[in-house]
């Protein structure tokens, strides 16, 4: 139950939040809406990969520790 609630909360918060630094925001404000959406999507895309790599690493570490206990 807690995992599903946390997953839904993360989806809602990630949809609301903006992933732009101050410099990117200043550049985008001078452009049109499609440029802003494209830049924001690109930032989110680049932000995802470190979390995937760290999550995968932690998964294998935990899996290896469980196998060694048996």
PDB file of N, CA, C and O in Angstrom:
ATOM      1  N   UNK A   1       0.827  -1.194   0.000  1.00  0.00           N
ATOM      2  CA  UNK A   1       0.000   0.000   0.000  1.00  0.00           C
ATOM      3  C   UNK A   1       0.867   1.251   0.000  1.00  0.00           C
ATOM      4  O   UNK A   1       0.591   2.206  -0.726  1.00  0.00           O
ATOM      5  N   UNK A   2       1.927   1.243   0.824  1.00  0.00           N
ATOM      6  CA  UNK A   2       2.805   2.402   0.892  1.00  0.00           C
ATOM      7  C   UNK A   2       3.544   2.623  -0.425  1.00  0.00           C
ATOM      8  O   UNK A   2       3.738   3.760  -0.854  1.00  0.00           O
ATOM      9  N   UNK A   3       3.953   1.531  -1.061  1.00  0.00           N
ATOM     10  CA  UNK A   3       4.686   1.658  -2.324  1.00  0.00           C
ATOM     11  C   UNK A   3       3.808   2.258  -3.420  1.00  0.00           C
ATOM     12  O   UNK A   3       4.264   3.108  -4.186  1.00  0.00           O
ATOM     13  N   UNK A   4       2.564   1.822  -3.497  1.00  0.00           N
ATOM     14  CA  UNK A   4       1.682   2.366  -4.527  1.00  0.00           C
ATOM     15  C   UNK A   4       1.369   3.829  -4.257  1.00  0.00           C
ATOM     16  O   UNK A   4       1.296   4.624  -5.194  1.00  0.00           O
ATOM     17  N   UNK A   5       1.180   4.202  -2.989  1.00  0.00           N
ATOM     18  CA  UNK A   5       0.944   5.602  -2.646  1.00  0.00           C
ATOM     19  C   UNK A   5       2.153   6.459  -2.999  1.00  0.00           C
ATOM     20  O   UNK A   5       2.003   7.552  -3.545  1.00  0.00           O
ATOM     21  N   UNK A   6       3.354   5.967  -2.690  1.00  0.00           N
ATOM     22  CA  UNK A   6       4.571   6.699  -3.004  1.00  0.00           C
ATOM     23  C   UNK A   6       4.747   6.852  -4.510  1.00  0.00           C
ATOM     24  O   UNK A   6       5.152   7.914  -4.983  1.00  0.00           O
ATOM     25  N   UNK A   7       4.450   5.810  -5.255  1.00  0.00           N
ATOM     26  CA  UNK A   7       4.565   5.859  -6.716  1.00  0.00           C
ATOM     27  C   UNK A   7       3.612   6.904  -7.298  1.00  0.00           C
ATOM     28  O   UNK A   7       4.008   7.692  -8.156  1.00  0.00           O
ATOM     29  N   UNK A   8       2.382   6.914  -6.845  1.00  0.00           N
ATOM     30  CA  UNK A   8       1.399   7.895  -7.332  1.00  0.00           C
ATOM     31  C   UNK A   8       1.822   9.308  -6.943  1.00  0.00           C
ATOM     32  O   UNK A   8       1.683  10.234  -7.741  1.00  0.00           O
ATOM     33  N   UNK A   9       2.329   9.482  -5.742  1.00  0.00           N
ATOM     34  CA  UNK A   9       2.786  10.793  -5.296  1.00  0.00           C
ATOM     35  C   UNK A   9       3.943  11.291  -6.152  1.00  0.00           C
ATOM     36  O   UNK A   9       3.983  12.466  -6.518  1.00  0.00           O
ATOM     37  N   UNK A  10       4.875  10.415  -6.472  1.00  0.00           N
ATOM     38  CA  UNK A  10       6.010  10.795  -7.314  1.00  0.00           C
ATOM     39  C   UNK A  10       5.532  11.200  -8.703  1.00  0.00           C
ATOM     40  O   UNK A  10       6.030  12.174  -9.268  1.00  0.00           O
ATOM     41  N   UNK A  11       4.581  10.471  -9.255  1.00  0.00           N
ATOM     42  CA  UNK A  11       4.059  10.827 -10.566  1.00  0.00           C
ATOM     43  C   UNK A  11       3.395  12.196 -10.553  1.00  0.00           C
ATOM     44  O   UNK A  11       3.575  12.979 -11.485  1.00  0.00           O
ATOM     45  N   UNK A  12       2.641  12.488  -9.521  1.00  0.00           N
ATOM     46  CA  UNK A  12       1.954  13.780  -9.433  1.00  0.00           C
ATOM     47  C   UNK A  12       2.958  14.912  -9.268  1.00  0.00           C
ATOM     48  O   UNK A  12       2.853  15.937  -9.942  1.00  0.00           O
ATOM     49  N   UNK A  13       3.927  14.737  -8.382  1.00  0.00           N
ATOM     50  CA  UNK A  13       4.912  15.792  -8.121  1.00  0.00           C
ATOM     51  C   UNK A  13       5.797  16.025  -9.336  1.00  0.00           C
ATOM     52  O   UNK A  13       6.116  17.172  -9.648  1.00  0.00           O
ATOM     53  N   UNK A  14       6.201  14.966 -10.028  1.00  0.00           N
ATOM     54  CA  UNK A  14       7.064  15.138 -11.187  1.00  0.00           C
ATOM     55  C   UNK A  14       6.332  15.833 -12.329  1.00  0.00           C
ATOM     56  O   UNK A  14       6.957  16.516 -13.140  1.00  0.00           O
ATOM     57  N   UNK A  15       5.035  15.668 -12.399  1.00  0.00           N
ATOM     58  CA  UNK A  15       4.257  16.336 -13.436  1.00  0.00           C
ATOM     59  C   UNK A  15       4.129  17.827 -13.142  1.00  0.00           C
ATOM     60  O   UNK A  15       4.081  18.635 -14.069  1.00  0.00           O
ATOM     61  N   UNK A  16       4.073  18.198 -11.886  1.00  0.00           N
ATOM     62  CA  UNK A  16       3.891  19.596 -11.501  1.00  0.00           C
ATOM     63  C   UNK A  16       5.207  20.375 -11.546  1.00  0.00           C
ATOM     64  O   UNK A  16       5.225  21.538 -11.948  1.00  0.00           O
ATOM     65  N   UNK A  17       6.297  19.744 -11.138  1.00  0.00           N
ATOM     66  CA  UNK A  17       7.570  20.447 -10.979  1.00  0.00           C
ATOM     67  C   UNK A  17       8.199  20.798 -12.328  1.00  0.00           C
ATOM     68  O   UNK A  17       7.945  20.147 -13.342  1.00  0.00           O
ATOM     69  N   UNK A  18       9.022  21.838 -12.309  1.00  0.00           N
ATOM     70  CA  UNK A  18       9.793  22.242 -13.479  1.00  0.00           C
ATOM     71  C   UNK A  18      11.255  21.936 -13.226  1.00  0.00           C
ATOM     72  O   UNK A  18      11.775  22.201 -12.142  1.00  0.00           O
ATOM     73  N   UNK A  19      11.915  21.378 -14.224  1.00  0.00           N
ATOM     74  CA  UNK A  19      13.309  20.985 -14.052  1.00  0.00           C
ATOM     75  C   UNK A  19      14.223  21.943 -14.805  1.00  0.00           C
ATOM     76  O   UNK A  19      15.001  21.519 -15.659  1.00  0.00           O
ATOM     77  N   UNK A  20      14.133  23.212 -14.497  1.00  0.00           N
ATOM     78  CA  UNK A  20      14.969  24.185 -15.185  1.00  0.00           C
ATOM     79  C   UNK A  20      15.785  24.973 -14.177  1.00  0.00           C
ATOM     80  O   UNK A  20      15.283  25.385 -13.131  1.00  0.00           O
ATOM     81  N   UNK A  21      17.052  25.174 -14.511  1.00  0.00           N
ATOM     82  CA  UNK A  21      17.888  26.025 -13.677  1.00  0.00           C
ATOM     83  C   UNK A  21      17.575  27.484 -14.008  1.00  0.00           C
ATOM     84  O   UNK A  21      16.816  27.765 -14.936  1.00  0.00           O
ATOM     85  N   UNK A  22      18.154  28.396 -13.259  1.00  0.00           N
ATOM     86  CA  UNK A  22      17.865  29.817 -13.466  1.00  0.00           C
ATOM     87  C   UNK A  22      18.333  30.300 -14.835  1.00  0.00           C
ATOM     88  O   UNK A  22      17.647  31.104 -15.467  1.00  0.00           O
ATOM     89  N   UNK A  23      19.474  29.832 -15.301  1.00  0.00           N
ATOM     90  CA  UNK A  23      19.991  30.260 -16.607  1.00  0.00           C
ATOM     91  C   UNK A  23      19.113  29.735 -17.736  1.00  0.00           C
ATOM     92  O   UNK A  23      18.807  30.462 -18.681  1.00  0.00           O
ATOM     93  N   UNK A  24      18.710  28.476 -17.638  1.00  0.00           N
ATOM     94  CA  UNK A  24      17.848  27.902 -18.679  1.00  0.00           C
ATOM     95  C   UNK A  24      16.510  28.621 -18.705  1.00  0.00           C
ATOM     96  O   UNK A  24      15.962  28.887 -19.775  1.00  0.00           O
ATOM     97  N   UNK A  25      15.990  28.933 -17.543  1.00  0.00           N
ATOM     98  CA  UNK A  25      14.707  29.623 -17.467  1.00  0.00           C
ATOM     99  C   UNK A  25      14.790  30.999 -18.102  1.00  0.00           C
ATOM    100  O   UNK A  25      13.860  31.421 -18.790  1.00  0.00           O
ATOM    101  N   UNK A  26      15.894  31.707 -17.880  1.00  0.00           N
ATOM    102  CA  UNK A  26      16.057  33.042 -18.472  1.00  0.00           C
ATOM    103  C   UNK A  26      16.124  32.970 -19.989  1.00  0.00           C
ATOM    104  O   UNK A  26      15.570  33.830 -20.674  1.00  0.00           O
ATOM    105  N   UNK A  27      16.792  31.960 -20.520  1.00  0.00           N
ATOM    106  CA  UNK A  27      16.891  31.807 -21.967  1.00  0.00           C
ATOM    107  C   UNK A  27      15.533  31.446 -22.556  1.00  0.00           C
ATOM    108  O   UNK A  27      15.151  31.951 -23.612  1.00  0.00           O
ATOM    109  N   UNK A  28      14.809  30.569 -21.868  1.00  0.00           N
ATOM    110  CA  UNK A  28      13.531  30.096 -22.383  1.00  0.00           C
ATOM    111  C   UNK A  28      12.464  31.189 -22.342  1.00  0.00           C
ATOM    112  O   UNK A  28      11.597  31.237 -23.215  1.00  0.00           O
ATOM    113  N   UNK A  29      12.519  32.060 -21.344  1.00  0.00           N
ATOM    114  CA  UNK A  29      11.508  33.110 -21.236  1.00  0.00           C
ATOM    115  C   UNK A  29      11.533  34.058 -22.427  1.00  0.00           C
ATOM    116  O   UNK A  29      10.525  34.693 -22.737  1.00  0.00           O
ATOM    117  N   UNK A  30      12.674  34.157 -23.093  1.00  0.00           N
ATOM    118  CA  UNK A  30      12.747  35.018 -24.266  1.00  0.00           C
ATOM    119  C   UNK A  30      12.266  34.307 -25.535  1.00  0.00           C
ATOM    120  O   UNK A  30      12.101  34.952 -26.570  1.00  0.00           O
ATOM    121  N   UNK A  31      12.040  33.003 -25.475  1.00  0.00           N
ATOM    122  CA  UNK A  31      11.604  32.222 -26.634  1.00  0.00           C
ATOM    123  C   UNK A  31      10.130  31.890 -26.580  1.00  0.00           C
ATOM    124  O   UNK A  31       9.381  32.456 -25.783  1.00  0.00           O
ATOM    125  N   UNK A  32       9.712  30.953 -27.448  1.00  0.00           N
ATOM    126  CA  UNK A  32       8.305  30.554 -27.464  1.00  0.00           C
ATOM    127  C   UNK A  32       8.077  29.304 -26.614  1.00  0.00           C
ATOM    128  O   UNK A  32       9.019  28.736 -26.061  1.00  0.00           O
ATOM    129  N   UNK A  33       6.828  28.891 -26.518  1.00  0.00           N
ATOM    130  CA  UNK A  33       6.441  27.795 -25.625  1.00  0.00           C
ATOM    131  C   UNK A  33       7.022  26.453 -26.050  1.00  0.00           C
ATOM    132  O   UNK A  33       7.392  25.652 -25.192  1.00  0.00           O
ATOM    133  N   UNK A  34       7.112  26.187 -27.347  1.00  0.00           N
ATOM    134  CA  UNK A  34       7.630  24.894 -27.796  1.00  0.00           C
ATOM    135  C   UNK A  34       9.107  24.731 -27.438  1.00  0.00           C
ATOM    136  O   UNK A  34       9.547  23.625 -27.126  1.00  0.00           O
ATOM    137  N   UNK A  35       9.874  25.818 -27.480  1.00  0.00           N
ATOM    138  CA  UNK A  35      11.278  25.742 -27.074  1.00  0.00           C
ATOM    139  C   UNK A  35      11.387  25.449 -25.586  1.00  0.00           C
ATOM    140  O   UNK A  35      12.249  24.678 -25.164  1.00  0.00           O
ATOM    141  N   UNK A  36      10.526  26.053 -24.796  1.00  0.00           N
ATOM    142  CA  UNK A  36      10.546  25.838 -23.349  1.00  0.00           C
ATOM    143  C   UNK A  36      10.214  24.397 -23.012  1.00  0.00           C
ATOM    144  O   UNK A  36      10.876  23.788 -22.172  1.00  0.00           O
ATOM    145  N   UNK A  37       9.206  23.849 -23.653  1.00  0.00           N
ATOM    146  CA  UNK A  37       8.826  22.463 -23.395  1.00  0.00           C
ATOM    147  C   UNK A  37       9.926  21.507 -23.837  1.00  0.00           C
ATOM    148  O   UNK A  37      10.198  20.519 -23.155  1.00  0.00           O
ATOM    149  N   UNK A  38      10.556  21.789 -24.961  1.00  0.00           N
ATOM    150  CA  UNK A  38      11.642  20.941 -25.453  1.00  0.00           C
ATOM    151  C   UNK A  38      12.843  20.954 -24.522  1.00  0.00           C
ATOM    152  O   UNK A  38      13.438  19.910 -24.255  1.00  0.00           O
ATOM    153  N   UNK A  39      13.199  22.129 -24.030  1.00  0.00           N
ATOM    154  CA  UNK A  39      14.323  22.231 -23.110  1.00  0.00           C
ATOM    155  C   UNK A  39      14.015  21.538 -21.792  1.00  0.00           C
ATOM    156  O   UNK A  39      14.874  20.849 -21.242  1.00  0.00           O
ATOM    157  N   UNK A  40      12.819  21.707 -21.286  1.00  0.00           N
ATOM    158  CA  UNK A  40      12.428  21.067 -20.039  1.00  0.00           C
ATOM    159  C   UNK A  40      12.437  19.543 -20.178  1.00  0.00           C
ATOM    160  O   UNK A  40      12.889  18.841 -19.274  1.00  0.00           O
ATOM    161  N   UNK A  41      11.949  19.041 -21.285  1.00  0.00           N
ATOM    162  CA  UNK A  41      11.963  17.601 -21.535  1.00  0.00           C
ATOM    163  C   UNK A  41      13.392  17.079 -21.630  1.00  0.00           C
ATOM    164  O   UNK A  41      13.691  15.998 -21.121  1.00  0.00           O
ATOM    165  N   UNK A  42      14.273  17.831 -22.274  1.00  0.00           N
ATOM    166  CA  UNK A  42      15.670  17.429 -22.389  1.00  0.00           C
ATOM    167  C   UNK A  42      16.360  17.364 -21.036  1.00  0.00           C
ATOM    168  O   UNK A  42      17.143  16.449 -20.778  1.00  0.00           O
ATOM    169  N   UNK A  43      16.077  18.322 -20.180  1.00  0.00           N
ATOM    170  CA  UNK A  43      16.664  18.330 -18.841  1.00  0.00           C
ATOM    171  C   UNK A  43      16.176  17.122 -18.048  1.00  0.00           C
ATOM    172  O   UNK A  43      16.968  16.455 -17.382  1.00  0.00           O
ATOM    173  N   UNK A  44      14.882  16.838 -18.115  1.00  0.00           N
ATOM    174  CA  UNK A  44      14.342  15.677 -17.411  1.00  0.00           C
ATOM    175  C   UNK A  44      14.942  14.385 -17.942  1.00  0.00           C
ATOM    176  O   UNK A  44      15.229  13.470 -17.170  1.00  0.00           O
ATOM    177  N   UNK A  45      15.134  14.303 -19.254  1.00  0.00           N
ATOM    178  CA  UNK A  45      15.720  13.121 -19.882  1.00  0.00           C
ATOM    179  C   UNK A  45      17.145  12.896 -19.380  1.00  0.00           C
ATOM    180  O   UNK A  45      17.522  11.764 -19.075  1.00  0.00           O
ATOM    181  N   UNK A  46      17.929  13.953 -19.294  1.00  0.00           N
ATOM    182  CA  UNK A  46      19.300  13.822 -18.807  1.00  0.00           C
ATOM    183  C   UNK A  46      19.360  13.522 -17.315  1.00  0.00           C
ATOM    184  O   UNK A  46      20.315  12.901 -16.846  1.00  0.00           O
ATOM    185  N   UNK A  47      18.358  13.954 -16.569  1.00  0.00           N
ATOM    186  CA  UNK A  47      18.341  13.754 -15.129  1.00  0.00           C
ATOM    187  C   UNK A  47      18.000  12.305 -14.758  1.00  0.00           C
ATOM    188  O   UNK A  47      18.385  11.847 -13.682  1.00  0.00           O
ATOM    189  N   UNK A  48      17.299  11.588 -15.610  1.00  0.00           N
ATOM    190  CA  UNK A  48      16.821  10.247 -15.287  1.00  0.00           C
ATOM    191  C   UNK A  48      17.952   9.221 -15.234  1.00  0.00           C
ATOM    192  O   UNK A  48      17.918   8.331 -14.384  1.00  0.00           O
ATOM    193  N   UNK A  49      18.936   9.314 -16.098  1.00  0.00           N
ATOM    194  CA  UNK A  49      19.942   8.265 -16.224  1.00  0.00           C
ATOM    195  C   UNK A  49      20.798   8.054 -14.975  1.00  0.00           C
ATOM    196  O   UNK A  49      21.065   6.900 -14.639  1.00  0.00           O
ATOM    197  N   UNK A  50      21.242   9.085 -14.271  1.00  0.00           N
ATOM    198  CA  UNK A  50      21.979   8.801 -13.030  1.00  0.00           C
ATOM    199  C   UNK A  50      21.145   8.030 -12.007  1.00  0.00           C
ATOM    200  O   UNK A  50      21.669   7.158 -11.313  1.00  0.00           O
ATOM    201  N   UNK A  51      19.864   8.342 -11.911  1.00  0.00           N
ATOM    202  CA  UNK A  51      19.009   7.624 -10.966  1.00  0.00           C
ATOM    203  C   UNK A  51      18.824   6.163 -11.389  1.00  0.00           C
ATOM    204  O   UNK A  51      18.785   5.275 -10.538  1.00  0.00           O
ATOM    205  N   UNK A  52      18.715   5.914 -12.664  1.00  0.00           N
ATOM    206  CA  UNK A  52      18.590   4.540 -13.153  1.00  0.00           C
ATOM    207  C   UNK A  52      19.869   3.757 -12.849  1.00  0.00           C
ATOM    208  O   UNK A  52      19.808   2.613 -12.397  1.00  0.00           O
ATOM    209  N   UNK A  53      21.016   4.371 -13.097  1.00  0.00           N
ATOM    210  CA  UNK A  53      22.288   3.687 -12.843  1.00  0.00           C
ATOM    211  C   UNK A  53      22.484   3.389 -11.357  1.00  0.00           C
ATOM    212  O   UNK A  53      22.884   2.281 -10.998  1.00  0.00           O
ATOM    213  N   UNK A  54      22.213   4.349 -10.506  1.00  0.00           N
ATOM    214  CA  UNK A  54      22.373   4.134  -9.062  1.00  0.00           C
ATOM    215  C   UNK A  54      21.373   3.100  -8.564  1.00  0.00           C
ATOM    216  O   UNK A  54      21.720   2.250  -7.743  1.00  0.00           O
ATOM    217  N   UNK A  55      20.135   3.162  -9.051  1.00  0.00           N
ATOM    218  CA  UNK A  55      19.126   2.185  -8.660  1.00  0.00           C
ATOM    219  C   UNK A  55      19.500   0.776  -9.076  1.00  0.00           C
ATOM    220  O   UNK A  55      19.309  -0.171  -8.312  1.00  0.00           O
ATOM    221  N   UNK A  56      20.028   0.629 -10.276  1.00  0.00           N
ATOM    222  CA  UNK A  56      20.461  -0.682 -10.751  1.00  0.00           C
ATOM    223  C   UNK A  56      21.626  -1.208  -9.912  1.00  0.00           C
ATOM    224  O   UNK A  56      21.662  -2.388  -9.564  1.00  0.00           O
ATOM    225  N   UNK A  57      22.558  -0.346  -9.597  1.00  0.00           N
ATOM    226  CA  UNK A  57      23.692  -0.738  -8.767  1.00  0.00           C
ATOM    227  C   UNK A  57      23.223  -1.194  -7.387  1.00  0.00           C
ATOM    228  O   UNK A  57      23.668  -2.230  -6.894  1.00  0.00           O
ATOM    229  N   UNK A  58      22.340  -0.440  -6.767  1.00  0.00           N
ATOM    230  CA  UNK A  58      21.819  -0.821  -5.454  1.00  0.00           C
ATOM    231  C   UNK A  58      21.047  -2.134  -5.514  1.00  0.00           C
ATOM    232  O   UNK A  58      21.133  -2.945  -4.592  1.00  0.00           O
ATOM    233  N   UNK A  59      20.295  -2.348  -6.588  1.00  0.00           N
ATOM    234  CA  UNK A  59      19.548  -3.591  -6.746  1.00  0.00           C
ATOM    235  C   UNK A  59      20.496  -4.793  -6.748  1.00  0.00           C
ATOM    236  O   UNK A  59      20.245  -5.786  -6.066  1.00  0.00           O
ATOM    237  N   UNK A  60      21.582  -4.701  -7.515  1.00  0.00           N
ATOM    238  CA  UNK A  60      22.513  -5.825  -7.590  1.00  0.00           C
ATOM    239  C   UNK A  60      23.282  -6.015  -6.286  1.00  0.00           C
ATOM    240  O   UNK A  60      23.598  -7.146  -5.918  1.00  0.00           O
ATOM    241  N   UNK A  61      23.585  -4.935  -5.589  1.00  0.00           N
ATOM    242  CA  UNK A  61      24.261  -5.062  -4.294  1.00  0.00           C
ATOM    243  C   UNK A  61      23.351  -5.773  -3.299  1.00  0.00           C
ATOM    244  O   UNK A  61      23.794  -6.687  -2.605  1.00  0.00           O
ATOM    245  N   UNK A  62      22.097  -5.371  -3.221  1.00  0.00           N
ATOM    246  CA  UNK A  62      21.155  -6.004  -2.292  1.00  0.00           C
ATOM    247  C   UNK A  62      20.915  -7.457  -2.668  1.00  0.00           C
ATOM    248  O   UNK A  62      20.852  -8.324  -1.797  1.00  0.00           O
ATOM    249  N   UNK A  63      20.782  -7.725  -3.966  1.00  0.00           N
ATOM    250  CA  UNK A  63      20.576  -9.097  -4.426  1.00  0.00           C
ATOM    251  C   UNK A  63      21.780  -9.969  -4.092  1.00  0.00           C
ATOM    252  O   UNK A  63      21.617 -11.124  -3.699  1.00  0.00           O
ATOM    253  N   UNK A  64      22.974  -9.435  -4.244  1.00  0.00           N
ATOM    254  CA  UNK A  64      24.191 -10.195  -3.948  1.00  0.00           C
ATOM    255  C   UNK A  64      24.297 -10.473  -2.445  1.00  0.00           C
ATOM    256  O   UNK A  64      24.694 -11.570  -2.050  1.00  0.00           O
ATOM    257  N   UNK A  65      23.952  -9.505  -1.613  1.00  0.00           N
ATOM    258  CA  UNK A  65      24.015  -9.717  -0.166  1.00  0.00           C
ATOM    259  C   UNK A  65      23.006 -10.783   0.286  1.00  0.00           C
ATOM    260  O   UNK A  65      23.311 -11.587   1.167  1.00  0.00           O
ATOM    261  N   UNK A  66      21.817 -10.793  -0.309  1.00  0.00           N
ATOM    262  CA  UNK A  66      20.826 -11.805   0.052  1.00  0.00           C
ATOM    263  C   UNK A  66      21.286 -13.185  -0.357  1.00  0.00           C
ATOM    264  O   UNK A  66      21.047 -14.152   0.366  1.00  0.00           O
ATOM    265  N   UNK A  67      21.947 -13.302  -1.510  1.00  0.00           N
ATOM    266  CA  UNK A  67      22.432 -14.609  -1.979  1.00  0.00           C
ATOM    267  C   UNK A  67      23.572 -15.121  -1.112  1.00  0.00           C
ATOM    268  O   UNK A  67      23.710 -16.330  -0.926  1.00  0.00           O
ATOM    269  N   UNK A  68      24.387 -14.221  -0.580  1.00  0.00           N
ATOM    270  CA  UNK A  68      25.505 -14.643   0.280  1.00  0.00           C
ATOM    271  C   UNK A  68      25.043 -15.104   1.655  1.00  0.00           C
ATOM    272  O   UNK A  68      25.734 -15.901   2.291  1.00  0.00           O
ATOM    273  N   UNK A  69      23.893 -14.629   2.136  1.00  0.00           N
ATOM    274  CA  UNK A  69      23.380 -15.027   3.447  1.00  0.00           C
ATOM    275  C   UNK A  69      22.823 -16.447   3.420  1.00  0.00           C
ATOM    276  O   UNK A  69      22.804 -17.120   4.450  1.00  0.00           O
ATOM    277  N   UNK A  70      22.380 -16.902   2.276  1.00  0.00           N
ATOM    278  CA  UNK A  70      21.764 -18.228   2.163  1.00  0.00           C
ATOM    279  C   UNK A  70      22.780 -19.295   2.169  1.00  0.00           C
ATOM    280  O   UNK A  70      22.437 -20.474   2.082  1.00  0.00           O
TER     281      UNK A  70
END
